[in-house]
């Protein structure tokens, strides 16, 4: 007769294998956040990237030059939707922040030159702006464009927000997002390193 402990351990091992196969395990792990006096960097795994659990659309790749060892690499999607939820009590009170997507593109990228919508939401307040991850031609001056960082990555400001001292208790949060779902064109070649918020 099987020992009960062996049966229990086998069942637990089976559950872990299912979790790994479905990318559930990574979602149960604590969020990877790098903190410094200059702000906070949220890893790609900390972001809510639509279809990132499907290897047909996104893969999780090792990186030697990112602040985190793992990045999200876009193979193909028609809907681009990336968000992060940040608890206000993780930030400094009475401080204005800028939120920036940290990314790269591969030379063969496609569909990223279409304009995207960047947004910052806090409670009932929501601000939106038009941005372009990978412009290939001249764009209007009101379109937000990426800049190159000293570490070789690109950063694109998605918006700004103010962390009021009266709003940092409880579960209040700010939601930062990047979305492009209108053109229905295939998008490829985006490498997401994370999202950084820093005081300004």
N, C-alpha and C positions, 0 to 999 in steps of 0.2 A: 504493500500500500504506500502511496506517495506520502512523504512527509508534508504536513500542512505548510510549514515555512517555505519549502521549495515551491509549492503551488502558488503561494502568495507572491514570492519573489518573481516567479515566472510571469504572473499576471501583471505585476508592476512593470517589468521589463517590456512586456508587450505594449503597455500603454505608452511608455516612453518612445518606443519605435514608431507608434502611430503618430505621436505628437511631433516627432522630428520630421516624419514624412510629409505631414500636412503643414509644416511651418508654424505649428501651434506653440511649440516649446519656446521659441524666441519671443513670442508675444507675452508669455508668462514671466519672462525674465525681467528684472529691473531695467529701467531705461538707462542707456549709456549717456551720461552727461559729463562734459568736461567743463569745470568751473575755473575761472580766473578773475583777477580784479577787472579785466576788460570785458567780462560778460560770461555767457554760457553758450556752449556748443552742444547741440543735440545730434546724436548719431543718426545715420540713415535708418537704422533699425528702430529708432525712437519715433520716426515719422509714420504717419498713416498714408501709405502710397497705394492707391487702388491697383489691384491685380498683382501686388508685389509677392503674394504667396503662390503665384502661378508661374512656373519656370518657362512657360511658353512666352511670357511677356516681359518678365524681369528676372534677373539672376543676382545672387549675392556673391560678390567677388572680393577676393583678398586685395588689399592695397598697402603698398609700402610707403606712400607719401601722403596718406591721409592722417588726420589726427586719430581716427579710429581704424582698426585693422580691416573692417568690412565696409564695403560700399554697395549701393544698389545700381545695377547697370541695366538700362532699358534696352530690350531687344526689339520690341514692337508693341505699340498700343495705338488705339484710335482716340481714347479718352485719357488725357493727362490730368491727374488729380492728386495733389500732394498737400497734406495738412500736418500741423503739429499743434497740440494743445499744451499750453504752458500755464501751470499754476502761478498765480500772482505772488503767492507766499514763497516762491522760489527766487523771486527777484528783489531788488532793492526798492524800498518805498520812496515815494516822491522823486522818481527818476524817469526820465524819458528814454525810451529804447528804440533802436532800429533793429528790424528783423531781416536777415539776409540768407538766401539759399546759397549753399556752397556746392559747386558742381564743376564738372568738366563736360566737354563734348568730344566725340571721336570724329576724325576727318570725314568719315562716311555717314555722319548723322543726317537724318532726313526729318522734315516736318516741324523742326523746332524754330524756324524763322517766322512762323505764323504768330500773331500777337496772342499773348496769354493774359489772363486776369489774375492779378495779385490782390489779396485781401487780408485785412486784419479786423477781427471781430472781438468785441468785449461787451458782453451783455447784449443790450438792444442796439448798441452802436456798431456800425460796420463801415469801414472805408475801403474803397476799391481803387485800383489804378491799372493802367495798361502797361505791360512790360513785354520784352522780347528776349528770350533766353539766348538765341543764336541768330542775330540779325545778319542778313546777307546783302542787303541793299540799304540805302539811306532810309531812315524812319523819321516820323514827325518828332519834334522836340519834346512833346508831352509823353513820349513812350520811354519807360524806364529801361535802361540798358545795363548789362553786366560790366564789371571792371575786373581786371586781373589782380590777384593778391600776390604778396611777396613769396608765398609758398607754392606758386604756380597754379593754384586753383582759381576759378572764377567765383565772384559773388554778385548776387543780384538782390537789390533791396526790394522786399515785398511790401514794406510799410513801416510805419512808426506808431508807437503807442506810449501812453503815460501810465506808470504804475503809481496810483494814488495810495497814500498811506492808509486811507479809510477802506480800501478795497482788498487788502491782502489777507483778510481772515477767511476761514471757511474754504469752500471749494471754488471760489471765483477764479476764472481763467481767461486767457486770451487765446484765440484761435487764429493761426497764421496759415494762409493757403496760397497755392498756385494752381490754376486750373485752365485747361483749354479743351473744351468738349464740343465746340460749335462747328468747326470746319470738317470734322470727320475724316481728316487726312491721317495717314499712318505716320507715326513718330518713332524714331529710332536714335540710338547713339548718345543718350543722356546718361551721365554718371553722377549720381547724387552722393555727396560726401556727408551732408547733414545740413542743419540750419543753425545759424548763430544769432543770438540776440546780445546786443552790447549797448551800454549807455552812450548817449550823445549829448 
